[in-house]
Amino acid sequence: MVGINPQTWNNLGKAREFVSTYRLTFTNLWDSSNAVWRHYKGPHSYTSHVMLVDKHGNRVEQATSRFSASKFQSLVDALD
C-alpha cells in the first residue's frame, strides 16, 4: 500500500505531519509534480481518494476517503 500526496493538496511538511499524527505504517509518496496523480487521473487534487492498483500498475478500483474496507479487502484477495 502506498499513499500519494499530491503537491496541490498540501505541502511536504503537512504530509509528514499527517503520517506522524496517524502513525501510518505504509509508504507515503510525496508527489511534488503531481505526475502519479495525473497518471491515475485523480479526480481532484483536493479530495482524498483511495485507489487500488494491481502489481502491473493498473487501477482496479477507486473510492473517496470513506470507502468500504471489506470491499477493498475482497478485491485485494482476488488479485493474483
C-alpha positions as CSV (number, residue, x, y, z in Angstrom):
1,M,0.0,0.0,0.0
2,V,1.3,3.5,-0.9
3,G,-0.3,6.8,0.0
4,I,0.1,9.6,-2.6
5,N,0.1,13.2,-1.5
6,P,-0.5,15.5,-4.5
7,Q,1.5,18.7,-4.3
8,T,-1.5,20.9,-4.7
9,W,-3.4,19.3,-1.8
10,N,-0.8,20.1,0.9
11,N,2.9,20.6,1.4
12,L,5.7,18.2,2.4
13,G,5.6,19.4,6.0
14,K,1.9,18.7,6.3
15,A,2.2,15.3,4.6
16,R,4.9,14.4,7.1
17,E,2.7,15.7,10.0
18,F,-0.2,13.6,8.7
19,V,1.9,10.4,8.6
20,S,3.2,11.1,12.1
21,T,-0.2,12.0,13.6
22,Y,-2.0,9.0,12.2
23,R,1.1,6.7,12.7
24,L,0.8,5.4,9.1
25,T,2.6,2.1,8.7
26,F,2.7,2.2,4.9
27,T,4.8,4.2,2.5
28,N,3.6,7.7,1.6
29,L,4.8,9.2,-1.7
30,W,5.3,12.9,-1.9
31,D,4.2,13.6,-5.5
32,S,5.5,17.2,-5.9
33,S,5.0,17.2,-9.6
34,N,1.5,15.5,-9.4
35,A,2.8,13.1,-12.1
36,V,1.5,10.0,-10.3
37,W,-1.9,11.7,-9.6
38,R,-2.2,12.7,-13.2
39,H,-1.2,9.2,-14.4
40,Y,-4.1,7.6,-12.4
41,K,-6.3,10.5,-13.3
42,G,-7.1,11.5,-9.7
43,P,-10.5,13.3,-9.7
44,H,-9.5,16.4,-7.8
45,S,-6.2,17.3,-6.1
46,Y,-8.1,18.5,-3.0
47,T,-10.2,15.3,-2.5
48,S,-8.9,12.3,-0.6
49,H,-9.3,9.1,-2.6
50,V,-8.2,5.5,-2.3
51,M,-7.1,3.7,-5.4
52,L,-6.3,0.0,-5.6
53,V,-3.6,-0.6,-8.1
54,D,-2.5,-4.1,-9.2
55,K,1.1,-5.2,-9.5
56,H,1.1,-4.2,-13.1
57,G,0.2,-0.6,-12.2
58,N,-3.4,-0.9,-13.4
59,R,-6.1,0.8,-11.4
60,V,-8.6,-1.8,-10.1
61,E,-10.9,0.4,-8.0
62,Q,-11.2,3.9,-6.7
63,A,-13.2,5.4,-3.9
64,T,-13.4,8.5,-1.8
65,S,-11.8,8.5,1.6
66,R,-15.0,7.0,3.0
67,F,-14.6,3.5,1.5
68,S,-15.6,0.0,2.3
69,A,-12.6,-1.8,3.8
70,S,-14.3,-5.2,3.3
71,K,-15.0,-4.4,-0.4
72,F,-11.3,-3.4,-0.9
73,Q,-10.1,-6.5,1.0
74,S,-12.1,-8.8,-1.3
75,L,-10.7,-7.0,-4.3
76,V,-7.2,-7.4,-2.9
77,D,-7.8,-11.1,-2.2
78,A,-8.9,-11.6,-5.8
79,L,-5.7,-10.1,-7.2
80,D,-3.0,-12.6,-8.5
